[in-house]
Amino acid sequence: MPILETFHAKGLTSQIAYRNADETAFWVRARRNRMLAVWVCDLTDEDSQNYLRLLLDADFARVSTSAIEGFLMLKIRNDLMGFGVFLSPEELKDVCQRFERQAWLDAQAGR
């Protein structure tokens, strides 16, 4: 019986670790999207509440796929171009990565 209890305990530990990693990734994406939204609103006269609502939409933060990431970057880039701010896709990707690193650091620090 003890070996079955060991397997059960290991399985529970793995599930908890997976859930924690998934939850952390969600909050990092949400924090990154918030920082992106504030950054875009600072560069433009976009209504910050509406823009924040869009980028913090649960679908964008909850699911991390290349299609959603691509849509977010295209949306932000087009919005910036509408206000006369022209960034290359690489420049926007660098900004996004900088905010993501900051969001990970914030998550590690427990903020």
N, C-alpha and C positions, 0 to 999 in steps of 0.2 A: 503494500500500500504506500509506503513512503516515496517510492519512485514515481507513482502516479501523482502524488501531491506535488512533487518537484516539477514534473512536466506541466501540471496545471498552474503552478506559481510562475513558471517561466513564461507560459502563454499569456497570463495576465500582465506580467511585466512588459512583454513585447507589445501587447495591445495598448497599454498606457503610454509607452514610449512613442508608439506610432501616433496615437491621438494627440499627444503633446506636441510632436513635431508638426503635425498637420495644423493644429491650432496656432502654433507659433508662425508658421508660414502664412496663414490667413492674416494674422495681425500685422506681420511685416509688410505684406502687400497693401493692406489697408492704410498703414502708416505712410508707406511710400507714396501711395496715391494721394493722400492728404497733403504731403509735402509738395508733390507735383502740382496739385490744384492751387495751393497757395502761391507757388512760384509763378504759375501761368497767370493768376489773377494780379500778381504784382507787376508783371510785364504788360498787362492789358487792362482795360477797364471792364473786364468781364465781371458779372455779378458773382461774387465769391460763394454765396450760399448755394446758388443753382449749380455752379461748377463743382463745388465740393460734393453736392448731392450726386451729381453724375458720376464722378470718379470714385466715390465711395460706395456706389451701388453694390449691393451684396454679390451680384453676379460677377462683377469685375474683380472684387477682392477674393471671393470664394474659389473661383476657378482659375487656375493658372495654366493656360494653354498658349501656344504661340499665336493662334488666331486672335484671341482676346488681347494679348499683349500688342500684337500688330495693330489691332483696331484702336486701342488706347493711344499708341504712339501716332498713328495717322490722324486721329481726332485732335490730339494736342497740337500736332504740327500744323494742321489746317487752321485751327483756331488762332494760333500764333500768326500765321501768314495773313489771316484776315485783319490783323491789327498791325501789319507791317513788320513783324518780327520773323526773319527768315533764318531758320536753322536747318542744317543738313540732318539727315536721319542719324548719322553717326554722332553728331553733337547732341541731339536729343537723347540718344541711347546712353551717352556718357553722363548726362544729367540724371537720367533715370537710374543708372547704376550707382551714382553717387548717393542719391536719396535712398536707394535700397540698402546700401552699406550702412548709412546712418540709421535706417530703421532697424537693421539687425543689431547694431550697437545699442540702440535704445532698448530693444527687446532683451538683450543680454544684461543690460544694466537694470532691467525691471521697471523702466519708465512707462 
